[in-house]
């Protein structure tokens, strides 16, 4: 079987390249470590986003509690038909 020789050109300098098994294994390990770190970083970012969303929802719920209380305690003054408001006293 004939060995293939790849030629790489960097800055107009041609070098004959053949990667050794050590460099291939090292590059694979570096790639896997990079993937694991990227996955861990994305999990941390998603956790931070989830906590921020939860805090925003709780803040909105807390700030609107008095409005919800007024709606619950408000007497029904009129009737609504098909989106139109009609008062009973007219």
N, C-alpha and C positions, 0 to 999 in steps of 0.2 A: 504494500500500500504506500502510496506516495504522500509525503507530508506536505500540507499546504503552508505556504509562507505568505503572510500578510504584510503589506507595506503601508506604513502610516507616515503621513507628511505633516509635520508641525513646524511652522515658520520656515517653509521651503527646505526643510531638512528631512530627508527620508531615512527612516529607520526600519530595519527588519524586525518584526515583532513576533514573538511567540511567548505567550504567558506561561510561566512555570506553574506547576500544580500548587505550590505554596502561595503564590500571589493570587491564584484563583480562589483558593480556600479562604485566604485573608480577606479578599474583596467580598466574598459571600457572607462572611461573618460580619464585616462592617455593614453590609447592606441589611442583614437581619437585625442587627442592633439598631440601625437607623429606623427601620420599620417599627420595631417594638417601642422605641422612644417616641415616635410620631403617634402611635396608637395611645400610649400613656398620656401624652400631652393633650390629645383630642378628648380623652375621657375626663381629664381635669377641667378642660374648657367647658365641656357639656355639663359637668357638675356645677361649675360656677354659674353658668347660664340658667340652670334649673333653680338654683338657690335665689338668684336675682329675680327670676320670674315669680317665684313663690312670695318673696318679700314684697314685690310690687302688687300682687293680688291681695295680700294681707293688708298692706297700706291702703289700697283703694277700698277694701271692705271696711276698715276701721274709720276712714274719713267719711264714708257715706252712711254710717250707722244712724245718724240723726235724721237723715232724709228717709230712710226705710221706716224708722219709727213713726215719723209724721204720716207717711202713707198708710201705715197700719191703723193709726189712731184717727185718721180723717173720716168724718161721716160721709156717707154716700149722698151727695147733693143732687145728683141727676142721673139720667139714664143715657146709655150710649147705644145708638142704632147705626150699624154699618159705618162706624168711624165718625159719625156726627154726634156732637154733644148736645143734648136737649135738657133744659131745666124743667123741673116740675112746676115751678111757680109762674110760668108764662102761659 
